[in-house]
Amino acid sequence: MKKSEKEQIVADVQEKISRAKGMFFTDFTGITVEQATDLRREFHKSGIDYQVVKNTLARKALENVTGYDGVYKNLIGPTGIAFSYDDPVTPAKIIKKFSDKHEKLSCKVCVIEKQVFEGSKLDELAKLPSRNEIIAGILGSIQSPISGIVGSINAVMRDLVSVIGQIEKKKAA
């Protein structure tokens, strides 16, 4: 590989690192091409970039962006990096599901919002709610009092109509 190609890869990875809210460094030893294609497809569906990077080039890209010193010691062996730009925990869910199914993919280290976690924390991170789930929960919490008010107003109206109906029946009798 030429020096210019290496510099381009470092620049691309550095740009992805600076945009990413979540990064998951994986060891893909023993995965077949078909399994790797399936994994990439799952990542692509969720808007996650997955790139295999030489450790020396990944280290150079990380050195150019501060705050990732805890990652360096885990850059050993084959490394694939999942970059998540919207929801930082979605890759954890995909990697967990894939590793449970194939038992070949392992997570070396995770970075969420510039906090470095060991790969052993993958199970805990995969259990965290996604951004969309959190938003849905908040909206549900906001909406429930409003729907309660609407229900109460409807109940008062219904009871009023019922009382008027009863009065009408008494007068008619």
C-alpha positions in Angstrom: 0.0 0.0 0.0 1.3 3.4 -1.0 1.9 6.2 1.5 -0.8 8.3 -0.1 -3.3 5.5 0.2 -2.5 5.1 3.9 -2.9 8.8 4.5 -6.2 8.8 2.8 -7.4 5.8 5.0 -6.2 7.6 8.1 -8.0 10.8 7.0 -11.3 8.9 6.3 -11.2 7.0 9.6 -10.3 10.2 11.5 -13.3 12.0 9.9 -15.6 9.1 10.9 -14.2 9.1 14.4 -14.9 12.8 14.8 -18.5 12.4 13.7 -19.3 9.2 15.5 -21.3 9.1 18.7 -20.5 5.4 19.2 -17.6 3.2 18.0 -17.3 -0.5 18.5 -14.0 -2.2 17.8 -14.5 -5.9 16.9 -12.3 -8.9 16.3 -13.8 -10.8 13.3 -11.4 -13.8 13.4 -13.1 -17.0 12.1 -16.0 -15.2 10.4 -16.8 -16.5 6.9 -17.3 -14.1 4.0 -21.0 -14.8 4.0 -21.3 -14.0 7.7 -19.3 -10.8 7.2 -21.6 -9.8 4.4 -24.7 -10.4 6.6 -23.1 -8.4 9.4 -22.3 -5.5 7.0 -25.9 -5.7 5.7 -27.3 -5.4 9.2 -25.1 -2.4 10.0 -26.0 -0.8 6.7 -29.8 -1.1 7.4 -29.2 0.9 10.6 -27.0 3.6 9.1 -23.8 2.3 10.7 -20.5 2.3 8.8 -18.4 -0.8 9.3 -14.8 -0.7 8.2 -11.9 -3.1 8.5 -8.8 -1.0 9.4 -5.2 -1.9 10.0 -4.3 -1.3 13.6 -1.5 1.1 12.9 -3.7 3.2 10.7 -6.5 3.2 13.3 -4.0 4.2 15.9 -2.8 7.1 13.8 -6.4 8.3 13.2 -7.2 8.0 16.9 -4.1 10.0 17.9 -5.3 12.8 15.7 -8.6 13.0 17.6 -8.1 13.5 21.4 -9.8 11.4 24.1 -9.3 7.9 22.9 -6.1 6.8 24.8 -7.9 3.8 26.3 -8.5 2.3 22.9 -4.8 1.8 21.9 -4.1 -1.3 24.1 -7.0 -3.1 22.4 -5.7 -2.6 18.8 -4.4 -6.2 18.5 -5.3 -8.7 15.8 -7.8 -8.1 13.1 -9.9 -5.1 13.8 -13.2 -3.9 12.3 -14.8 -0.7 13.5 -18.5 0.1 13.6 -19.2 3.8 13.5 -22.6 5.0 14.7 -23.6 8.6 14.0 -27.2 8.8 15.3 -27.7 6.2 18.1 -24.6 5.1 19.9 -26.0 1.8 21.2 -27.5 0.3 18.0 -24.2 -1.3 17.0 -24.0 -3.0 20.4 -27.4 -4.6 19.8 -26.4 -5.8 16.3 -23.0 -7.1 17.5 -24.6 -8.9 20.5 -27.2 -10.5 18.2 -24.6 -11.6 15.7 -22.1 -12.9 18.3 -24.9 -14.9 20.0 -25.8 -16.5 16.6 -22.3 -17.2 15.3 -20.0 -17.0 18.4 -17.1 -15.8 16.3 -17.4 -12.0 16.5 -16.1 -10.4 19.6 -16.0 -6.9 20.8 -12.6 -5.6 21.8 -13.6 -2.1 23.1 -16.6 0.2 22.9 -16.6 4.0 22.8 -19.8 5.9 23.5 -19.8 9.7 23.5 -16.0 9.6 24.0 -16.3 7.2 27.0 -14.2 4.1 26.6 -15.7 0.7 27.8 -14.1 -2.7 27.7 -15.6 -5.2 25.3 -16.9 -7.2 28.2 -19.5 -4.4 28.7 -21.2 -5.2 25.4 -24.0 -7.1 27.0 -24.8 -4.2 29.3 -24.6 -1.7 26.5 -26.8 -3.8 24.2 -29.5 -3.8 26.9 -29.6 0.0 27.0 -32.6 1.6 25.2 -32.0 3.1 21.8 -32.4 6.8 21.1 -35.8 6.1 19.5 -37.0 4.1 22.4 -36.1 6.8 24.9 -37.8 9.5 22.7 -41.0 7.2 22.5 -40.9 6.8 26.3 -40.6 10.6 26.9 -43.4 11.3 24.4 -45.6 8.7 26.1 -45.0 10.3 29.5 -45.8 13.7 28.1 -48.9 12.5 26.3 -50.4 10.4 29.1 -51.5 13.4 31.3 -53.0 15.1 28.2 -54.9 12.0 27.3 -56.1 11.8 31.0 -57.4 15.3 30.8 -59.2 14.6 27.6 -60.7 11.5 29.2 -61.8 13.5 32.2 -63.5 16.1 30.0 -65.2 13.5 28.0 -66.4 11.8 31.2 -67.9 15.1 32.6 -69.6 15.7 29.2 -71.0 12.1 29.2 -72.2 12.4 32.8 -73.8 15.8 32.1 -75.7 14.3 29.1 -76.7 11.3 31.2 -78.1 13.6 34.0 -80.0 15.7 31.4 -81.4 12.5 29.9 -82.6 11.4 33.4 -84.2 14.8 34.0 -86.0 14.6 30.7 -87.3 11.1 31.5 -88.6 12.3 34.9 -90.4 15.3 33.4 -91.9 13.1 30.7 -93.2 10.7 33.3 
